[in-house]
């Protein structure tokens, strides 16, 4: 792990090592002197030996290669904006069910009734360990990371002849900043190996962020810790002292206006994305660039959730709350939910031919916040489930063995759009109830409520409920 002081020392040394004067701004064609490489020509597309991520499409660059148009930073963003999901597809990226995250009970302090804060940040090493199958890994709602191979093809002039390839692993991490609408990004390039010959070049990295939903008045600005990173450093430095060295960026977002038809206008929800570009200039040719894969995030000004982990979430991933059936404080409630999700036993009404939503990987639950419950379905659900408990478990269900005070527990929760009052009798879905000790019901309710606030689950947001042993 590089300390801040060591990073500054290394970066300063590399800057002094530049053989040419590099003006401020992006890479330009005259930043690298022409130099004849040596070595045996290597056919284009020569594969790298097995490394994490080599089974996926790499980002490709040419150093001194054939003439080709490389878009500017602005053109790259415009091109990306034409491809991003629109409207509901952007707001509900989770519908592909590709990414899921879970909050473990160990993060919750039962004595204080609160979650640890903030959530654990993602690190580079754990990112690489968790992205061997999927390129993106969401550690939680507030942290994501990505790995992607970067392939640099080296060419000899004047008639471009391929002479070698270099391979890097790019690792990007992103963390929501507590108390703010900012995302903190980090990136590092880890040099894997070279095949054949490399040519002199200068390589730099830029980060841009942008409003992904033009129907909203939103802004996003990115600032690099090391501005010289956009200008670039010698390729040999990326092969050596800069290999594995992390560089940081901060993006700051605002949303000041949303469409008048937006149900959540008061929350000023904004949707954003980012674009990392790697640019290389070699042998007097115009710079060549490639873009790394990107993701999206949502920021908001909602006041009914905590800002402990920041006001932005990576909303592509579906969050999950875990509860333990063997918990000494809420185990009876957790056991009831487990039985309801499994179709029984000892739950009412009888679930024959029906099932309840919210089981991991199946149909999600969606939060219903009281301010949006205009039809009073939350209290209606609570009245309905009490009637069901009386009908199926006797009118005195509130008194358990030994005089234990009992309450009618319900699943799905009243504060979801799948509650008992909102069940469609014509659908396959239903609700379930069971009397449980009041203490368990109260502890589970507090845990659930704190999780909604800590994980910034807004009205309409999807989630799963996972019951562990």
N, C-alpha and C positions, 0 to 999 in steps of 0.2 A: 504494500500500500504506500503510495507516494504522499508525503506531507505537502501542505501548501507551499512551504518555504523551498522544499526540494524541487517541486514542480517549477516554481519561478526561476530557480537557479538553472535547471536544465533548459527551460525555454529560453532564458537569456543567453545561455551558451550557444544554443542552436542558432539563435538570431545573429549572433556575432559571426557564426561560421558561414553565413551566406556569402557566396562568392560574387554576387551581384547586388546592386542597390535595388530594393523592392519598394516601389511607391505604395502609399496607402490605397486601400480598395481591393478589388478582386484581382486574381491572377491575370497577368497580361502576357502577350506573346514573347516579349523580350526579356522575360525574367530569368531564362535559363540559356546559357551559352550552348551553341552546337558542339557536341563532342562525339567522336566516333567510338561506338562501343566495340568491344571485342568478344569473341566467342562464337560458337556454332549456332547457326540459325535454328530456331525451334518452331515447328508448325503451329499456326494459330489454333487456339482452342485446346492446347495440351492440358489435360486435367491435372489437378493437384492430387497428391496422395491423400488418403482418407484423413479427414479432419472433421470436427463437429460442424455440421451445417453444409458439407459439400454435396449432400443429396438434394439441396434446394438451389434455386436460381440465384447466382451471385450478382452483386452489383459490379458492372464492368467499366473499366477505364482504359484508354489508350495513351501511352507515352510515346509521342513522336509517330503516331500511326497515320493511317490514311485520312485524307481530308473528310471531315464530317461535321455537320452543324451540331453545336452543343448549345442548348438553350441557356439564356441568362437566368439569373435567380428569379426575376419577375416572370419571365416566360414559363419557367418550370412551375411556379405557383399557379399561374393562370391555367396551365394544362391540367394540373391536379384538381383545381376547382371544377373543371368541366367533368371530372370523373367521380367526384365525391357523391355519396348518397344524398338524396334530397328529401326534405320534409319528414314524414313519418319514418322513412327508412333510416334517416340520420338520427332521429330522436330515439329510435327503437332498434339499435344495432344488435341488441341482445337476442333478437328473434332467431338468429341463426344458431343460438345455444352453443356456440363454439368455445366460449371462455366462461369459466365459473370460478368464483372465489368463496372462501368460507372463513367465518370468524369462530375461533375455538373457545370453548368455555374457560380455558386457562387464562385468557386475556381479561377475564372479568373477576373483579374482587367482590366476593359475596358479602363481606363484612361492610364495605363502604357502599355497595350497590352501584359501582361504577366500573367502566372499562379502563384499561391502561391507556395512557395517552402520551404522545400520539401513537398511531399504528407503526409497526416496524417498517423502516425504510428498506428498499431493495439494494443489494450490493452487486458488484460486477461478477464476482465468482459464483454466487448462488444463481445469478441470471444465466450464466453459461451452463450451469448444471441443469437448469430447468427448461432450457430451450433446445434440447437436442432433438425433440420431436416437432414441437410447434415453434415458429420463429418468435412469437410473442408469449410472454408469461406475465400474468397479473398476480402479483403477490397478495394484493388486497385491492380495495376500491381506490386506493390513493397512490399505488405504486405499480408501475409496469416496466417491462424491459423487453429488449429485442436483440437478437444476434443475426448477423448476416455476413456472409463471406464477401470480400471485395477482391476482385481479380484485376490486376494491372498487366496489360499486354505491352511489352517493350518492342519498339521498331527501330531499325537503322535506316537512316536517310542516305542519299537523296531519294532513291526508289524504296518506299517503305517495305522493309523485309523484317518479318518477325524474328526476334533474336532471344526472347525470354519472357517469362511470366513471374509475377510476384503475387503472393497471396496473403491476405490479412483477414482477421476476424474483427468485424466492427461490433461493439457492444454498446447499446444505448439504454440508459436508465432514466426514469422520470418519476418525480415525487411531488405530490401536492404540498404546498407550503402552508403550515399551520396558520390559521387566522387570516388568510389572504386568498385572493383569486389568482395566485401565481403557481406556475409549475417550474420546478427546478430540474433541469436536464443535465445529464452527463454523458460523455462519449469517450471511448478509447478504441484505438486501433492496435491490435496485437499482431505483430508480424509472425507469419507462420513459416514461410520458406520462399526461396527463389528457385526457379528452374531456368537454366540458360544464363543469359546476360541481361543486366539492367542498364538503363541509360540515365544520364543526369536529368533531373526534373525537380520541380517544386510542387508540393502537394499541400492543399489547404482544405479546411472544413468550415462550412457555414451552416447556421440554423436559422430558419425563418418560421414564423407561426402566423396563422391567419384565421379570420372568421370563416367558418365552414358553412354558415347559413346566411346568405345575403339578404334574407327577409328580415334579419335582425340587425340593429345598429350596434355592432360589436367591434372592438379593436383588440389586437394582440401584438405585442412588441417583444422581440427577443434581444437579449444583451449577453455578449460573451465575456467570460472572465478574462480571457486572453484575446484582445482584438486582433493581434497578429496572426491568430489561427486562420482567419479568413484570407490573409495575405499569402500565407503558406510557408513551409519549411522545406529544406532539401530532402529529397526522397531518401537519401542515405540516412538521414536522422530518423525517419519513420521506420527504417529497417533496424535502427539501433537504439539510441537513447530515448526516443519518443515511443517506442513500442511498448504498449501496455500502460502508457501514461494517460491518466484521465484529464479531460478538459470539461469545464462547467459552463452552463448557460442558465439564464433565468428568463422566463417568459411571463409577461404581465398582461392580464386581460381585463376588459371592461365591457359591460353591456348596458346601454342606456335606453334602448327602446326595442320593443318586440311587436309582432303583428297584433292589431287590435282584436283579433279573434282568438288570441292565445288564452286558454283557460288559466294559465299560470303567469299572467302578465305581471302580477305583483312580485313574483320571484325573480324576474329578469333573467331567465335561463338563457345562457349563451353556449354555442357549440363551436369548438375550435379544433384545429389540427396543426401539424408541424411538418417541416421538411428539412431533413439533413441532406446536404449535398457535399460531395467530395469532388474537388476540382484539381486537375493536374496540368501543368504547362511544361513543355519539353522541346528543346532543339529549335527554338524560335517560332514554333507553331502556335496557333490559337489554343487557348486552354480547352480541355475536354472535361466533361463533368458527368457524374452519375448520382442518382438519388437513392437513398435508403428507404426501406419500407416505413410506412407511417401508421399512426392510429389517431383516434379522436378522444376528446374529453369534453365534459360539460361543466360550466361554472354557474353559480346562481347567488342570489341574495336572500334566500329563504331564511326566515327567523325562527322556525320551529324545529330546527336541527342544530347540532353543535358545530362550531367552527374549529374544533380541536385539531382536526386533520386537514384543515383548509376548506375552502368553499368550492373546490373542483374535484370531480371524480372521473375515473375512466369508465364510462357507462356502457362500454361494449361487454364487459364481464358481468354476469349475473351474480349478485351476492347471495350468501347463504348464512343462516344462523344455525349453530349447532347446539343441541341440548343433550345432556346425558341422562339416560334412564336409570342410572345408579346414583345420581346426585342425591346427597342427603337433604338438600333444601328444596329441590324442584323435580325430583325423580318421578313422582306420581304423575305430574303433568306431562313430563316427557314420555313416560310409558303410555299414557293415553294417546298422545299424538302418534306415537309409533304404531299402536294398535289401529288407530283410525286410518293411517296411511296404508296399512297392510290388510284392511278390510275386516277387522275384528281381532279378538272377540270382545264381548262386554262393552260394546259401544252402541249408541242409539242415534238416530233411527237405524234399522237394519240396512246394511249397505249392499245387500244382494243385487248384483247387476249394476251397482253404482260404485263410485270411488270419490275420494277427496283430492283436491289439487295440492300442489306445493311440495310433492315428493321430488327429491333431487333428480334432475335430468328430465322431468316430465313437465306437466303444465304448471306454470309459476303462480304464486300469489302476487297481488299487487296492493301496495299500501293505499289505504283510504284515510286521509287526514281529516280531522273533524271540521276544519274550516271549509272543506269541499263537500261535506256530507249534507248537501242542501235538502235532500229528501229524508233526512234523519234515519238512515238505514243502520247506523251503528247502534243507537238505542233500540231500534226495532229488532235487530238481530239478538240483542241481549234478552229482550222480552221473549222472543221465540224460543231460544234455547232453554230458558227456565221452564217454559211450558213442556218442552220435550223431556226434560229431566223428570218433571213431575209425572208425565204420562208413562215413562218407561222405567223409572227407578223409585216410584212411590212419592207421595206428596211430602213426606218428611225426609226427603233425601238430604236435607241440610244438616242432619244429625247422624254422625257416623258411629261406628263401634267405639264403646268407651266414652261416648259423649264428644268425640272429635267433631269440630265444626267443619262442615263440608260446603263446597260451592260447586255450581254447575260449570264445568270447564267446557270450552267450545273450540272446535277446529273445523275450518279455517278461523282465524282470529276475527273478532268483530271489526277491527280496524283494517280490513282488507275488502277489496271489491268482490271477493268470493265468499263473503260472510253468509250466515244462514238466511238473512232477509233478502239477499240478492241471488240466491240459488235459483236457477232456471229448472223447474221440475221436468221439462221436456229434454233436458240434457243428460249426459252421463254423470254429471257432477252432483255431489250432495255435500252435506255437512255432517258433523258427528259431535256428540256430547257424552260426558260421563262425570259423575260427582267425584271430586278429588278433595283432599284436605285443603282448607282455606290457606294454610301457610304455604303449601306447594304452589297453589294457584297464584298467590300474591307474589312469591319469589320469582316464578316464571314470568308473570306479567311485568315485573320491574326489569328483569333481564331483557325481555323482548323490547320494552319501551326504550331502555338505555341503548340497546343495539341499534334501533331505528335512528336515534339521534346521533350516536357516535359514527355510524357508517353512512350518514347523510342519505338516508332512504327517503326520498321525497314522494309526494302524492303521485300515484301511478307507477312508481318504480317496481320492477319485478323482484322477487326473491324466492328462495327455497328454504325449507326447514329440514334439517338433518338431525336424526336421533341416533346417538351413539350409545354403545353399551354402558 
